[in-house]
Amino acid sequence: MTGYIHLYSGNGKGKTTAALGLALRAAGAGKTVFIAQFVKGMHYSEIDALKSLPAIELKQFGLDCFIVNKPAQTDIDAARRGLKEVTVIIAEGKYDMVILDEVCIALYYHLFNIEEVLSLLKSKPEQMEIVLTGRYAPPELYEIADLVTEMNEIKHYYNSGIEARKGIEF
């Protein structure tokens, strides 16, 4: 079976959630999944849920949430180590699906460059499904992806002062 490249971008909520839904569906079909979370280093509830699913492995390559600040060199180093590890994982072809969660944010903040990501995507094994998420996807990812979905915010309760809630936003 041919694997495709998915891109979930846009300013609306649901990009990681869509990718996690695909991971869950893949695991239910007997497929193996590797999830690389770039930028994210905080604890999210999905980490606990995924521990009970041996077909899905999740690894974070972020240190903390720097989005409100400029990334430090340690953030850049962590993301670059993650990209290097994911490059090996994809080359090995051990997983049926690889999710690069928040890869677009990592690109936006120049933690690594688009040429590195494009090279990685072009080297994917034919049967592997690769899922990319994050706001601010560069045009090159729109071009190379086989499936592109933009999440557009119409209304969000956060704008009314509602804080992030455990189990919903994190």
Backbone torsions as a table, in degrees:
resi	resn	phi	psi	omega
1	MET	NA	134.2	178.5
2	THR	-74.3	136.4	175.1
3	GLY	-98.8	150.9	-176.2
4	TYR	-122.9	169.5	177.7
5	ILE	-106.2	124.3	178.4
6	HIS	-106.6	145.1	174.5
7	LEU	-131.0	122.9	174.2
8	TYR	-116.4	111.2	-176.5
9	SER	-135.4	-167.2	-179.6
10	GLY	103.4	171.9	-175.1
11	ASN	-92.5	2.6	-179.0
12	GLY	-91.1	163.9	178.5
13	LYS	-74.0	145.3	171.0
14	GLY	122.3	0.9	-177.3
15	LYS	-69.0	-51.8	177.5
16	THR	-65.8	-38.7	179.4
17	THR	-60.1	-42.0	177.7
18	ALA	-63.3	-43.0	180.0
19	ALA	-64.7	-41.0	178.5
20	LEU	-66.1	-34.7	175.4
21	GLY	-62.2	-41.8	175.9
22	LEU	-63.2	-41.4	178.9
23	ALA	-60.9	-44.1	179.4
24	LEU	-62.6	-45.0	178.0
25	ARG	-62.3	-43.6	179.7
26	ALA	-62.1	-45.9	179.5
27	ALA	-61.2	-39.2	177.9
28	GLY	-63.9	-24.8	178.9
29	ALA	-93.6	9.6	177.5
30	GLY	84.9	13.6	-179.8
31	LYS	-93.1	158.1	177.6
32	THR	-103.6	145.5	-174.0
33	VAL	-135.1	136.4	170.9
34	PHE	-116.2	128.0	178.5
35	ILE	-114.3	119.5	175.0
36	ALA	-104.8	116.2	177.3
37	GLN	-98.9	106.2	175.8
38	PHE	-83.3	150.3	177.9
39	VAL	74.0	-40.8	-176.2
40	LYS	-76.2	130.6	175.8
41	GLY	-136.8	-8.0	-179.9
42	MET	-79.5	166.8	178.8
43	HIS	-82.8	127.3	176.9
44	TYR	-120.0	148.6	-175.7
45	SER	-61.1	-29.1	179.6
46	GLU	-61.8	-26.8	178.9
47	ILE	-61.3	-44.7	179.1
48	ASP	-65.2	-43.0	-178.6
49	ALA	-64.8	-40.3	-176.2
50	LEU	-71.6	-19.0	178.2
51	LYS	-60.8	-25.6	-179.2
52	SER	-87.7	1.4	-179.5
53	LEU	-115.8	96.6	-176.0
54	PRO	-64.1	-18.0	-180.0
55	ALA	-77.7	-10.8	-177.2
56	ILE	-119.3	126.7	175.4
57	GLU	-115.0	132.4	179.4
58	LEU	-121.8	135.0	176.1
59	LYS	-136.8	134.0	179.3
60	GLN	-96.1	137.5	178.5
61	PHE	-121.0	31.9	174.9
62	GLY	-121.9	160.7	-177.7
63	LEU	-104.2	-36.7	-177.5
64	ASP	-165.4	-169.4	179.6
65	CYS	-100.4	98.2	-177.6
66	PHE	-94.3	1.0	-170.9
67	ILE	-53.6	-30.8	179.0
68	VAL	-82.9	-9.3	179.0
69	ASN	-125.2	178.3	174.2
70	LYS	-80.7	139.2	178.7
71	PRO	-64.0	139.4	176.4
72	ALA	-84.8	168.1	177.8
73	GLN	-58.7	-34.4	179.1
74	THR	-64.7	-34.2	175.6
75	ASP	-65.7	-43.5	179.1
76	ILE	-62.9	-45.5	-179.7
77	ASP	-62.2	-42.1	179.7
78	ALA	-63.5	-44.1	179.1
79	ALA	-64.6	-40.3	-179.8
80	ARG	-67.0	-39.1	174.9
81	ARG	-61.8	-40.7	178.7
82	GLY	-63.1	-44.9	179.5
83	LEU	-62.7	-39.0	178.6
84	LYS	-64.3	-44.0	179.4
85	GLU	-64.5	-42.3	179.4
86	VAL	-65.8	-35.4	177.3
87	THR	-59.2	-43.1	177.9
88	VAL	-66.5	-44.4	-179.0
89	ILE	-59.6	-44.4	179.6
90	ILE	-66.7	-42.8	-179.9
91	ALA	-61.9	-37.0	179.9
92	GLU	-68.4	-27.7	179.0
93	GLY	67.2	22.9	-177.3
94	LYS	-71.3	-29.3	-176.6
95	TYR	-104.8	149.9	176.1
96	ASP	-80.0	-30.4	-178.4
97	MET	-137.1	137.1	174.3
98	VAL	-126.2	126.9	179.9
99	ILE	-109.3	124.9	176.3
100	LEU	-104.9	84.0	-175.5
101	ASP	-74.5	128.5	-179.9
102	GLU	67.0	23.0	176.7
103	VAL	-62.7	-32.4	-179.7
104	CYS	-68.0	-36.7	176.3
105	ILE	-66.5	-40.9	177.5
106	ALA	-60.2	-39.4	177.0
107	LEU	-67.5	-43.9	-178.5
108	TYR	-58.1	-38.6	-179.6
109	TYR	-92.5	11.4	174.6
110	HIS	59.5	36.8	176.3
111	LEU	-73.5	-28.2	168.5
112	PHE	-154.1	178.4	-172.7
113	ASN	-112.8	163.9	-175.3
114	ILE	-63.1	-34.5	180.0
115	GLU	-61.0	-39.0	177.9
116	GLU	-63.8	-42.7	-179.1
117	VAL	-69.2	-42.6	178.6
118	LEU	-61.8	-41.6	177.9
119	SER	-61.0	-43.2	177.4
120	LEU	-60.1	-46.7	-178.3
121	LEU	-65.9	-38.0	-179.9
122	LYS	-70.1	-19.5	-178.5
123	SER	-94.9	3.3	-175.4
124	LYS	-64.6	142.7	173.6
125	PRO	-60.6	146.5	-173.0
126	GLU	-55.6	-38.5	-174.7
127	GLN	-84.0	-9.5	-175.5
128	MET	-79.6	137.2	174.2
129	GLU	-95.3	131.4	177.4
130	ILE	-123.1	132.4	-178.0
131	VAL	-119.5	128.2	-179.8
132	LEU	-114.2	137.4	176.8
133	THR	-132.6	164.4	172.1
134	GLY	128.0	151.6	174.7
135	ARG	-66.3	162.5	171.8
136	TYR	62.3	38.5	177.8
137	ALA	-60.9	132.5	177.8
138	PRO	-72.8	155.6	-178.4
139	PRO	-54.7	-32.0	-179.3
140	GLU	-61.4	-32.9	178.7
141	LEU	-74.7	-35.0	174.8
142	TYR	-60.8	-37.5	-177.8
143	GLU	-70.2	-44.9	-174.5
144	ILE	-80.3	-24.5	-177.2
145	ALA	-69.7	145.9	176.9
146	ASP	-89.0	-25.3	179.2
147	LEU	-133.9	125.8	179.8
148	VAL	-127.4	126.4	175.2
149	THR	-127.3	130.2	174.8
150	GLU	-105.6	126.9	174.5
151	MET	-91.1	115.5	-179.1
152	ASN	-110.4	125.8	179.3
153	GLU	-74.2	123.4	173.8
154	ILE	-100.4	-44.4	-178.6
155	LYS	-154.9	138.8	178.7
156	HIS	-142.4	131.2	-179.1
157	TYR	-64.8	-17.9	176.0
158	TYR	-57.8	-36.4	-179.7
159	ASN	-69.1	-11.9	175.6
160	SER	-98.3	8.7	177.6
161	GLY	95.3	5.8	178.6
162	ILE	-76.6	125.0	179.8
163	GLU	-78.1	160.8	175.8
164	ALA	-59.1	138.4	-176.5
165	ARG	-113.6	136.3	179.6
166	LYS	-61.7	134.6	-179.9
167	GLY	87.6	-10.2	178.2
168	ILE	-117.7	-58.5	179.1
169	GLU	-98.9	-20.2	178.2
170	PHE	-150.0	NA	NA
